[in-house]
Amino acid sequence: MIEPMSFEDEKRLEFIKALLRLGAFFVSVPLFIVFVPCDYLYARDKVLLFLMIRMSGLPVFIATGILIKRIKTLVKAQILAVVFVFTNSIIITIMTFLSEGTSSPYYAGLNLVCLGVVGFTPWTRFFLVLHILAIYLPYYLFAFFSGGKSLNSALVINSFFMISTIFMTLYLRYMAEVLRTELSDKNSQLETAIKDLKKTQADLIIQNQMATLGYVSASISHELNNSLNYVSGALYPFEKIISKLDLKISDKKSSLVLLDSMKNGIELSLMTIKHLSNFSAKDGGKFTNVNLYKMTTTVLAILKSRTGQNHQVIMEIEKNFTVKGSHAGLVQIVTNLVKNALDSLKLNGGQVVIRAYSKEVSWFLEVEDTGCGIPDDIRTNIFEPFFTTKELGNGMGIGLDIVKTDVARHGGVITLESKVGKGTKFTIQFPVRHGELEKPREHSAA
């Protein structure tokens, strides 16, 4: 069984395969043909022989082009590359010693191969050494076994140039690696800066929205409270007046029923105003005792317009469930999770369950729905600022980023379970802090 490669190894494999294709079809064969006129100028009597020697490498080049399509591992690709380079080296070496031996200029072809193969290809260290040996070893073997006439000053001079080429190529390779590392670091810094910028932009939008909401809510609450208090204050004396009037019993009963309806309507309006004030209240991030039941009730009252007729919202939170945290932060967490859950429900029905419980030294908040679910390929992106799958105008994509930020500020951890077409469940684990008004009751696992 082949182990999966890392992303870096996959990139290296694709690069090596691309270079082998280039070498097999677009470098080796064309260069051999281009050098035929050079053969004619330098070794006119051996033009046909050298052409045949070059063409003898064709089976290896064609086989390389075919095999590279089937290779799936980095090691096999590098082995094939060694064979390919060794074939080229053998051809150049044979031509060198068939012309003037170590004095032949054909040896420069080996340096050209070294520069192209060693300098620009991402080999591992072992295969880097193997390639250098594959390039130059045939030359020295031919030199030592061809007789004493090859062991002359030309060999020493050629060796100097070969060693210089190797070191120069390795230095170029080192500098390229340094530049690549620096570029990679700069790219990482740029990605981090972009994420930070998006985060800052999202925070500014949130702060502006909350400030506007707080100002508008306070203004509306103040004005509506005054108006409703006038009406509420007039209802009691008006009720007394009606009770003293000489009316038919049926008319008096009807009037009192209408008055009761007016009282209930005013009480409901005052309760809505109170919910709105609690929802938009600022606490400066200060941690206080928060009754999670009351807070969630307020959130559901505000989100009532989002709840369809066939949708069911279930709250499994004890009335005395009190925790220590930022009221505004917890409101944002519950609001955004419930809002997304409601948006995911189908028109023909579905339910959202909000539950809270404590276990050992933690308390948990869960928001579970039976909606459309979240596909696997976007789960890593949903907490990023401005990422959204909703239509334009239906969301800015900062809701879950707010959740992630407030969860982290409370020292919590958020996890996600989802199945497309079945639903989604967000689970948040918070640490139980000292000084809570009332410790939540232990949750018994089913």
GIZIWO-V505728 format. One record per residue. RES is the residue in three letters. NEAR is the number of other ideal C-beta (glycine too) atoms within 12 Angstrom. Layout:
RES&NEAR  RES&NEAR
This chain:
MET&3  ILE&11  GLU&10  PRO&11  MET&18  SER&11  PHE&10  GLU&15  ASP&22  GLU&18  LYS&17  ARG&26  LEU&30  GLU&21  PHE&23  ILE&37  LYS&32  ALA&23  LEU&33  LEU&38  ARG&27  LEU&26  GLY&33  ALA&34  PHE&21  PHE&16  VAL&26  SER&38  VAL&27  PRO&16  LEU&25  PHE&28  ILE&18  VAL&16  PHE&28  VAL&26  PRO&15  CYS&25  ASP&28  TYR&16  LEU&12  TYR&23  ALA&25  ARG&15  ASP&12  LYS&26  VAL&22  LEU&15  LEU&19  PHE&33  LEU&25  MET&19  ILE&30  ARG&34  MET&20  SER&20  GLY&33  LEU&23  PRO&17  VAL&30  PHE&34  ILE&19  ALA&20  THR&37  GLY&27  ILE&17  LEU&24  ILE&31  LYS&16  ARG&14  ILE&25  LYS&19  THR&20  LEU&30  VAL&23  LYS&22  ALA&36  GLN&35  ILE&26  LEU&36  ALA&45  VAL&34  VAL&29  PHE&42  VAL&46  PHE&31  THR&33  ASN&41  SER&39  ILE&30  ILE&37  ILE&39  THR&36  ILE&31  MET&40  THR&38  PHE&32  LEU&24  SER&27  GLU&22  GLY&29  THR&33  SER&22  SER&32  PRO&26  TYR&35  TYR&39  ALA&23  GLY&39  LEU&45  ASN&33  LEU&27  VAL&41  CYS&38  LEU&28  GLY&28  VAL&42  VAL&40  GLY&30  PHE&26  THR&35  PRO&31  TRP&33  THR&22  ARG&15  PHE&15  PHE&28  LEU&29  VAL&19  LEU&24  HIS&42  ILE&35  LEU&24  ALA&34  ILE&40  TYR&37  LEU&23  PRO&30  TYR&42  TYR&27  LEU&19  PHE&29  ALA&30  PHE&18  PHE&15  SER&24  GLY&13  GLY&12  LYS&16  SER&27  LEU&20  ASN&18  SER&13  ALA&23  LEU&28  VAL&17  ILE&17  ASN&33  SER&23  PHE&16  PHE&25  MET&33  ILE&20  SER&17  THR&30  ILE&29  PHE&20  MET&19  THR&32  LEU&25  TYR&17  LEU&21  ARG&28  TYR&17  MET&16  ALA&19  GLU&20  VAL&14  LEU&14  ARG&20  THR&14  GLU&14  LEU&14  SER&16  ASP&14  LYS&14  ASN&14  SER&14  GLN&14  LEU&14  GLU&15  THR&14  ALA&14  ILE&17  LYS&20  ASP&15  LEU&16  LYS&23  LYS&24  THR&18  GLN&20  ALA&30  ASP&22  LEU&16  ILE&22  ILE&29  GLN&21  ASN&15  GLN&21  MET&28  ALA&17  THR&15  LEU&26  GLY&23  TYR&16  VAL&19  SER&28  ALA&22  SER&18  ILE&21  SER&29  HIS&17  GLU&15  LEU&25  ASN&25  ASN&16  SER&18  LEU&27  ASN&18  TYR&13  VAL&21  SER&25  GLY&16  ALA&18  LEU&26  TYR&16  PRO&13  PHE&20  GLU&22  LYS&14  ILE&17  ILE&23  SER&17  LYS&12  LEU&15  ASP&10  LEU&15  LYS&10  ILE&12  SER&10  ASP&14  LYS&19  LYS&15  SER&15  SER&24  LEU&23  VAL&16  LEU&18  LEU&26  ASP&17  SER&15  MET&23  LYS&23  ASN&16  GLY&18  ILE&26  GLU&18  LEU&18  SER&23  LEU&23  MET&23  THR&25  ILE&30  LYS&24  HIS&28  LEU&29  SER&27  ASN&31  PHE&34  SER&31  ALA&28  LYS&23  ASP&23  GLY&12  GLY&19  LYS&16  PHE&25  THR&23  ASN&26  VAL&39  ASN&27  LEU&40  TYR&26  LYS&29  MET&40  THR&41  THR&27  THR&33  VAL&40  LEU&32  ALA&27  ILE&30  LEU&29  LYS&22  SER&12  ARG&22  THR&26  GLY&22  GLN&11  ASN&15  HIS&29  GLN&20  VAL&33  ILE&22  MET&30  GLU&23  ILE&35  GLU&24  LYS&18  ASN&19  PHE&35  THR&30  VAL&44  LYS&28  GLY&39  SER&31  HIS&34  ALA&35  GLY&39  LEU&45  VAL&39  GLN&40  ILE&43  VAL&46  THR&37  ASN&36  LEU&41  VAL&44  LYS&36  ASN&40  ALA&42  LEU&36  ASP&29  SER&36  LEU&31  LYS&20  LEU&14  ASN&11  GLY&16  GLY&30  GLN&26  VAL&39  VAL&30  ILE&39  ARG&30  ALA&38  TYR&30  SER&30  LYS&21  GLU&15  VAL&16  SER&24  TRP&38  PHE&36  LEU&45  GLU&35  VAL&44  GLU&34  ASP&37  THR&28  GLY&34  CYS&24  GLY&28  ILE&30  PRO&16  ASP&14  ASP&11  ILE&19  ARG&22  THR&13  ASN&19  ILE&34  PHE&33  GLU&23  PRO&30  PHE&26  PHE&24  THR&24  THR&23  LYS&20  GLU&9  LEU&9  GLY&7  ASN&14  GLY&21  MET&22  GLY&27  ILE&35  GLY&38  LEU&41  ASP&34  ILE&37  VAL&37  LYS&31  THR&29  ASP&36  VAL&34  ALA&20  ARG&22  HIS&33  GLY&22  GLY&30  VAL&18  ILE&31  THR&20  LEU&30  GLU&19  SER&29  LYS&19  VAL&16  GLY&15  LYS&18  GLY&27  THR&36  LYS&29  PHE&41  THR&28  ILE&38  GLN&24  PHE&37  PRO&23  VAL&27  ARG&25  HIS&12  GLY&14  GLU&24  LEU&19  GLU&21  LYS&22  PRO&34  ARG&17  GLU&17  HIS&21  SER&8  ALA&8  ALA&4
